[in-house]
Amino acid sequence: MGQRLTSTRETVEAYLEALNAHDADRVASWVARDFVNEHTAKGAVSRRGRASYRAALDGFLAAFADLHYEVENFIVDGPNCAVAYRFTAEMNGRPIAVRGVFVFVVDADGLIARRTDYWDSGSV
């Protein structure tokens, strides 16, 4: 598991840093065992549980070469956090850019219990 931090913001920042580093094991270390990863975009796949999420990460990172989440806004309210982002990557040999919002819930252990992702799948 990732090193436990003291704040919701620190946990979410560490998770996003791991995504930007393309480190699937480190990404998964920041989510709870019963983690819920909900995607709201048409055609997107939601996952339940750290093991299921970790199993999908390698394929996700491979599908989006050079992926990077740039934070546009960060709002924290206790264990809840909303992050507006700009996602850039290369997909099928072409550059893409997508704007979206993550909504996180961090549990008492400093792990992400839930991530809901709102983005426009038509922009990809």
Secondary structure, DSSP 4 states (H G I P E B T S, - for coil): -PPP-SSHHHHHHHHHHHHHTT-HHHHHHTEEEEEEEEE-STT---EESHHHHHHHHHHHHHHSEEEEEEEEEEEEETTEEEEEEEEEEEETTEEEEEEEEEEEEE-TTSSEEEEEEEE-GGG-
